[in-house]
Amino acid sequence: MVRHGDSPKEGNERERGLTEKGMSDAKRIAEVLHLEGISAVASSPYVRSILTVQELANQIEQEVLV
């Protein structure tokens, strides 16, 4: 389980994206987990959560399950 990356503190809760730090953290998560044999990636419907795991999903050639 991975917590979403850093996101801006303003805006609609469900639609907030990631800050630059959050995007950097998401790339690091993908680097660390892509060799762990993960075959599926699931996320809450919040944009920041999907963005956090999208790179990992891309690397394993899977869609993010919401």
Chimera marker file (.cmm) of the C-alpha trace (Angstrom):
<marker_set name="trace">
<marker id="1" x="0.000" y="0.000" z="0.000" r="1" g="1" b="0" radius="0.5"/>
<marker id="2" x="1.265" y="3.447" z="-0.925" r="1" g="1" b="0" radius="0.5"/>
<marker id="3" x="-0.024" y="6.761" z="0.338" r="1" g="1" b="0" radius="0.5"/>
<marker id="4" x="-0.564" y="9.437" z="-2.307" r="1" g="1" b="0" radius="0.5"/>
<marker id="5" x="2.228" y="11.879" z="-3.067" r="1" g="1" b="0" radius="0.5"/>
<marker id="6" x="2.323" y="15.440" z="-1.817" r="1" g="1" b="0" radius="0.5"/>
<marker id="7" x="-0.517" y="17.546" z="-3.206" r="1" g="1" b="0" radius="0.5"/>
<marker id="8" x="-1.443" y="21.251" z="-3.119" r="1" g="1" b="0" radius="0.5"/>
<marker id="9" x="-3.429" y="22.160" z="-0.034" r="1" g="1" b="0" radius="0.5"/>
<marker id="10" x="-6.029" y="24.190" z="-1.923" r="1" g="1" b="0" radius="0.5"/>
<marker id="11" x="-8.687" y="23.195" z="-4.419" r="1" g="1" b="0" radius="0.5"/>
<marker id="12" x="-11.281" y="20.480" z="-4.647" r="1" g="1" b="0" radius="0.5"/>
<marker id="13" x="-10.280" y="17.506" z="-2.485" r="1" g="1" b="0" radius="0.5"/>
<marker id="14" x="-11.038" y="14.910" z="-5.181" r="1" g="1" b="0" radius="0.5"/>
<marker id="15" x="-9.414" y="16.822" z="-8.049" r="1" g="1" b="0" radius="0.5"/>
<marker id="16" x="-6.113" y="17.996" z="-6.564" r="1" g="1" b="0" radius="0.5"/>
<marker id="17" x="-3.060" y="16.809" z="-8.439" r="1" g="1" b="0" radius="0.5"/>
<marker id="18" x="0.504" y="16.475" z="-7.170" r="1" g="1" b="0" radius="0.5"/>
<marker id="19" x="3.132" y="19.059" z="-6.335" r="1" g="1" b="0" radius="0.5"/>
<marker id="20" x="6.605" y="18.789" z="-7.878" r="1" g="1" b="0" radius="0.5"/>
<marker id="21" x="7.664" y="16.881" z="-4.755" r="1" g="1" b="0" radius="0.5"/>
<marker id="22" x="4.663" y="14.588" z="-5.157" r="1" g="1" b="0" radius="0.5"/>
<marker id="23" x="5.592" y="13.852" z="-8.781" r="1" g="1" b="0" radius="0.5"/>
<marker id="24" x="9.185" y="13.154" z="-7.749" r="1" g="1" b="0" radius="0.5"/>
<marker id="25" x="7.967" y="10.815" z="-5.001" r="1" g="1" b="0" radius="0.5"/>
<marker id="26" x="5.701" y="9.008" z="-7.497" r="1" g="1" b="0" radius="0.5"/>
<marker id="27" x="8.665" y="8.390" z="-9.820" r="1" g="1" b="0" radius="0.5"/>
<marker id="28" x="10.666" y="7.034" z="-6.893" r="1" g="1" b="0" radius="0.5"/>
<marker id="29" x="7.806" y="4.706" z="-5.939" r="1" g="1" b="0" radius="0.5"/>
<marker id="30" x="7.769" y="3.324" z="-9.488" r="1" g="1" b="0" radius="0.5"/>
<marker id="31" x="11.550" y="2.824" z="-9.417" r="1" g="1" b="0" radius="0.5"/>
<marker id="32" x="11.393" y="0.928" z="-6.141" r="1" g="1" b="0" radius="0.5"/>
<marker id="33" x="8.339" y="-1.229" z="-6.863" r="1" g="1" b="0" radius="0.5"/>
<marker id="34" x="8.547" y="-2.096" z="-10.561" r="1" g="1" b="0" radius="0.5"/>
<marker id="35" x="10.745" y="-5.157" z="-9.944" r="1" g="1" b="0" radius="0.5"/>
<marker id="36" x="8.610" y="-6.516" z="-7.098" r="1" g="1" b="0" radius="0.5"/>
<marker id="37" x="6.384" y="-8.719" z="-9.254" r="1" g="1" b="0" radius="0.5"/>
<marker id="38" x="3.346" y="-6.473" z="-8.965" r="1" g="1" b="0" radius="0.5"/>
<marker id="39" x="0.730" y="-7.443" z="-11.542" r="1" g="1" b="0" radius="0.5"/>
<marker id="40" x="-2.067" y="-4.974" z="-10.727" r="1" g="1" b="0" radius="0.5"/>
<marker id="41" x="-2.296" y="-1.399" z="-9.463" r="1" g="1" b="0" radius="0.5"/>
<marker id="42" x="-5.404" y="-0.110" z="-7.686" r="1" g="1" b="0" radius="0.5"/>
<marker id="43" x="-6.183" y="3.418" z="-6.543" r="1" g="1" b="0" radius="0.5"/>
<marker id="44" x="-8.876" y="5.499" z="-4.956" r="1" g="1" b="0" radius="0.5"/>
<marker id="45" x="-10.646" y="7.784" z="-7.456" r="1" g="1" b="0" radius="0.5"/>
<marker id="46" x="-8.813" y="10.866" z="-6.164" r="1" g="1" b="0" radius="0.5"/>
<marker id="47" x="-6.636" y="12.382" z="-8.902" r="1" g="1" b="0" radius="0.5"/>
<marker id="48" x="-3.576" y="12.670" z="-6.646" r="1" g="1" b="0" radius="0.5"/>
<marker id="49" x="-3.814" y="8.977" z="-5.793" r="1" g="1" b="0" radius="0.5"/>
<marker id="50" x="-4.073" y="7.894" z="-9.416" r="1" g="1" b="0" radius="0.5"/>
<marker id="51" x="-1.161" y="10.141" z="-10.401" r="1" g="1" b="0" radius="0.5"/>
<marker id="52" x="0.950" y="8.636" z="-7.610" r="1" g="1" b="0" radius="0.5"/>
<marker id="53" x="0.708" y="5.103" z="-9.057" r="1" g="1" b="0" radius="0.5"/>
<marker id="54" x="0.307" y="5.866" z="-12.779" r="1" g="1" b="0" radius="0.5"/>
<marker id="55" x="4.015" y="5.534" z="-13.613" r="1" g="1" b="0" radius="0.5"/>
<marker id="56" x="4.191" y="2.133" z="-11.907" r="1" g="1" b="0" radius="0.5"/>
<marker id="57" x="1.110" y="1.013" z="-13.850" r="1" g="1" b="0" radius="0.5"/>
<marker id="58" x="2.732" y="2.221" z="-17.077" r="1" g="1" b="0" radius="0.5"/>
<marker id="59" x="5.917" y="0.299" z="-16.328" r="1" g="1" b="0" radius="0.5"/>
<marker id="60" x="4.066" y="-2.977" z="-15.784" r="1" g="1" b="0" radius="0.5"/>
<marker id="61" x="1.798" y="-2.245" z="-18.770" r="1" g="1" b="0" radius="0.5"/>
<marker id="62" x="-1.414" y="-2.239" z="-16.752" r="1" g="1" b="0" radius="0.5"/>
<marker id="63" x="-4.257" y="0.212" z="-16.223" r="1" g="1" b="0" radius="0.5"/>
<marker id="64" x="-4.811" y="1.741" z="-12.783" r="1" g="1" b="0" radius="0.5"/>
<marker id="65" x="-7.885" y="0.039" z="-11.328" r="1" g="1" b="0" radius="0.5"/>
<marker id="66" x="-10.131" y="2.606" z="-9.662" r="1" g="1" b="0" radius="0.5"/>
<link id1="1" id2="2" r="1" g="1" b="0" radius="0.2"/>
<link id1="2" id2="3" r="1" g="1" b="0" radius="0.2"/>
<link id1="3" id2="4" r="1" g="1" b="0" radius="0.2"/>
<link id1="4" id2="5" r="1" g="1" b="0" radius="0.2"/>
<link id1="5" id2="6" r="1" g="1" b="0" radius="0.2"/>
<link id1="6" id2="7" r="1" g="1" b="0" radius="0.2"/>
<link id1="7" id2="8" r="1" g="1" b="0" radius="0.2"/>
<link id1="8" id2="9" r="1" g="1" b="0" radius="0.2"/>
<link id1="9" id2="10" r="1" g="1" b="0" radius="0.2"/>
<link id1="10" id2="11" r="1" g="1" b="0" radius="0.2"/>
<link id1="11" id2="12" r="1" g="1" b="0" radius="0.2"/>
<link id1="12" id2="13" r="1" g="1" b="0" radius="0.2"/>
<link id1="13" id2="14" r="1" g="1" b="0" radius="0.2"/>
<link id1="14" id2="15" r="1" g="1" b="0" radius="0.2"/>
<link id1="15" id2="16" r="1" g="1" b="0" radius="0.2"/>
<link id1="16" id2="17" r="1" g="1" b="0" radius="0.2"/>
<link id1="17" id2="18" r="1" g="1" b="0" radius="0.2"/>
<link id1="18" id2="19" r="1" g="1" b="0" radius="0.2"/>
<link id1="19" id2="20" r="1" g="1" b="0" radius="0.2"/>
<link id1="20" id2="21" r="1" g="1" b="0" radius="0.2"/>
<link id1="21" id2="22" r="1" g="1" b="0" radius="0.2"/>
<link id1="22" id2="23" r="1" g="1" b="0" radius="0.2"/>
<link id1="23" id2="24" r="1" g="1" b="0" radius="0.2"/>
<link id1="24" id2="25" r="1" g="1" b="0" radius="0.2"/>
<link id1="25" id2="26" r="1" g="1" b="0" radius="0.2"/>
<link id1="26" id2="27" r="1" g="1" b="0" radius="0.2"/>
<link id1="27" id2="28" r="1" g="1" b="0" radius="0.2"/>
<link id1="28" id2="29" r="1" g="1" b="0" radius="0.2"/>
<link id1="29" id2="30" r="1" g="1" b="0" radius="0.2"/>
<link id1="30" id2="31" r="1" g="1" b="0" radius="0.2"/>
<link id1="31" id2="32" r="1" g="1" b="0" radius="0.2"/>
<link id1="32" id2="33" r="1" g="1" b="0" radius="0.2"/>
<link id1="33" id2="34" r="1" g="1" b="0" radius="0.2"/>
<link id1="34" id2="35" r="1" g="1" b="0" radius="0.2"/>
<link id1="35" id2="36" r="1" g="1" b="0" radius="0.2"/>
<link id1="36" id2="37" r="1" g="1" b="0" radius="0.2"/>
<link id1="37" id2="38" r="1" g="1" b="0" radius="0.2"/>
<link id1="38" id2="39" r="1" g="1" b="0" radius="0.2"/>
<link id1="39" id2="40" r="1" g="1" b="0" radius="0.2"/>
<link id1="40" id2="41" r="1" g="1" b="0" radius="0.2"/>
<link id1="41" id2="42" r="1" g="1" b="0" radius="0.2"/>
<link id1="42" id2="43" r="1" g="1" b="0" radius="0.2"/>
<link id1="43" id2="44" r="1" g="1" b="0" radius="0.2"/>
<link id1="44" id2="45" r="1" g="1" b="0" radius="0.2"/>
<link id1="45" id2="46" r="1" g="1" b="0" radius="0.2"/>
<link id1="46" id2="47" r="1" g="1" b="0" radius="0.2"/>
<link id1="47" id2="48" r="1" g="1" b="0" radius="0.2"/>
<link id1="48" id2="49" r="1" g="1" b="0" radius="0.2"/>
<link id1="49" id2="50" r="1" g="1" b="0" radius="0.2"/>
<link id1="50" id2="51" r="1" g="1" b="0" radius="0.2"/>
<link id1="51" id2="52" r="1" g="1" b="0" radius="0.2"/>
<link id1="52" id2="53" r="1" g="1" b="0" radius="0.2"/>
<link id1="53" id2="54" r="1" g="1" b="0" radius="0.2"/>
<link id1="54" id2="55" r="1" g="1" b="0" radius="0.2"/>
<link id1="55" id2="56" r="1" g="1" b="0" radius="0.2"/>
<link id1="56" id2="57" r="1" g="1" b="0" radius="0.2"/>
<link id1="57" id2="58" r="1" g="1" b="0" radius="0.2"/>
<link id1="58" id2="59" r="1" g="1" b="0" radius="0.2"/>
<link id1="59" id2="60" r="1" g="1" b="0" radius="0.2"/>
<link id1="60" id2="61" r="1" g="1" b="0" radius="0.2"/>
<link id1="61" id2="62" r="1" g="1" b="0" radius="0.2"/>
<link id1="62" id2="63" r="1" g="1" b="0" radius="0.2"/>
<link id1="63" id2="64" r="1" g="1" b="0" radius="0.2"/>
<link id1="64" id2="65" r="1" g="1" b="0" radius="0.2"/>
<link id1="65" id2="66" r="1" g="1" b="0" radius="0.2"/>
</marker_set>
